[in-house]
């Protein structure tokens, strides 16, 4: 029983990783990956892309009482690959095509026959690109860092 729970936890973590990568990817990169896929499978839109608001919650100091920070726009979609799994896409903003592509890739990644190729050809490059961009932005910010120091003034 413990092994089943461990396997399930690993699959959930892996799916969480690819769904976050798809949601944060540039829509143009997803569109390019979709066109590079070649033969696109037939699919049914279970939930056409729809845009709404979600409440963003925060915590003071990361561990304090939660509070409502405000609302943000989000788009979601759900698709089912013909004779296959159901995929979901949730993205920040109003880009319906981005949400639909994220849902399509989510469904395809659940197919054991396509999983390894999609992880290597789509998800890992997108994750690497995002990590490189994060590093680039961090170095830009670090270049503008100012160290403030205080000199102790003596008593006159």
Secondary structure as UniProt FT lines:
FT   HELIX           2..24
FT   HELIX           27..36
FT   STRAND          43..59
FT   HELIX           60..62
FT   STRAND          66..81
FT   TURN            82..83
FT   STRAND          86..92
FT   HELIX           96..109
FT   HELIX           112..118
FT   HELIX           119..123
FT   HELIX           124..143
//
